[in-house]
Amino acid sequence: MKLDKRHMGVSIVLLVGSVIYNIWVFTGSGTARPTSQPSGPIQALPDGAPAADGGPIDPAQLKPLPDVALDRPPEWSRNPFQNMRAPAEVVAVTGDSVPEPIPDADPVVGTILYSSDRRAAVVDGRIVRIGDMVGTSRVVDILPKAVILDSPEGGRRILEMKRGTGTGSVPGATTGAAPEPALPGGRR
């Protein structure tokens, strides 16, 4: 580490200042000393306590501590672990009022890796390849911008990668725009 003359000067001034300050404090010049110290024992009990005169304490004058039963659990005014919120109402469901089941949401394609020797996609946060299962559907094919699923009912679904969800596209970018310059080390 290279020290500049200014750094050396500042450090010497700080060193000399701290030495002078310590000498001033520890030799007593910087603090006011009490003229007299109280003699005798320190008053440990507050005023009105049994031994206010500094004499010995009579154990009979102290209040006894309340008894604690250790052979049984304590009695509480309420259960501290009880849920204080009102309980949910119970609703009777009849055969006519049963709601229809909610259909499963379409899987979301995040990224697609498409090359001559390998094809993979991130669907619902999981890496899948051709032949893998996504929910109850099987991945049939992976295209450059879509994943094709075959459902057990016999239908095919094409899941397209949404613009801005993959790693190869930037949200809001236009085609043909100049790429953002990279910092050293490939950082942006």
Backbone hydrogen bonds, N-H to C=O, Kabsch-Sander energy under -0.5 kcal/mol:
donor,donor_aa,acceptor,acceptor_aa,energy
3,L,1,M,-0.5
8,M,4,D,-2.0
9,G,5,K,-2.3
10,V,6,R,-2.4
11,S,7,H,-2.4
12,I,8,M,-2.0
13,V,9,G,-2.2
14,L,10,V,-2.3
15,L,11,S,-2.2
16,V,12,I,-2.6
17,G,13,V,-2.3
18,S,14,L,-2.3
19,V,15,L,-2.0
20,I,16,V,-2.3
21,Y,17,G,-2.3
22,N,18,S,-2.2
23,I,19,V,-2.2
24,W,20,I,-2.3
25,V,21,Y,-2.3
26,F,22,N,-2.7
27,T,23,I,-1.6
28,G,25,V,-0.8
29,S,24,W,-0.7
30,G,24,W,-1.8
31,T,28,G,-0.6
33,R,31,T,-0.6
44,A,42,I,-0.9
49,A,46,P,-1.6
52,A,49,A,-0.9
54,G,51,A,-1.2
61,Q,58,D,-1.7
62,L,59,P,-0.9
70,L,68,V,-0.7
76,W,74,P,-0.6
82,Q,79,N,-1.4
84,M,82,Q,-0.5
91,V,89,E,-0.6
92,A,90,V,-0.5
94,T,92,A,-0.6
98,V,95,G,-0.6
109,V,107,P,-0.5
110,G,108,V,-0.6
110,G,122,V,-3.6
111,T,122,V,-0.8
113,L,120,A,-3.6
114,Y,112,I,-0.6
115,S,113,L,-0.5
115,S,118,R,-2.2
120,A,113,L,-2.4
121,A,128,V,-2.2
122,V,111,T,-2.8
123,V,121,A,-0.7
123,V,126,R,-2.8
124,D,108,V,-2.9
126,R,123,V,-1.6
128,V,121,A,-3.2
131,G,139,V,-2.5
132,D,129,R,-2.1
134,V,137,S,-3.4
135,G,133,M,-0.5
137,S,134,V,-1.9
138,R,150,D,-2.5
139,V,132,D,-3.0
140,V,138,R,-0.6
140,V,148,I,-2.9
141,D,148,I,-1.3
143,L,146,A,-2.9
147,V,159,L,-2.5
148,I,141,D,-2.8
149,L,147,V,-0.5
149,L,157,R,-3.0
150,D,138,R,-2.9
151,S,149,L,-0.5
151,S,155,G,-3.1
154,G,151,S,-1.7
157,R,149,L,-2.6
159,L,147,V,-3.4
159,L,157,R,-0.6
160,E,158,I,-0.8
161,M,145,K,-2.3
162,K,109,V,-0.6
165,T,162,K,-1.8
166,G,162,K,-0.5
169,S,166,G,-0.7
173,A,170,V,-2.1
177,A,174,T,-1.4
183,L,187,R,-4.1
186,G,183,L,-1.7
187,R,184,P,-0.5
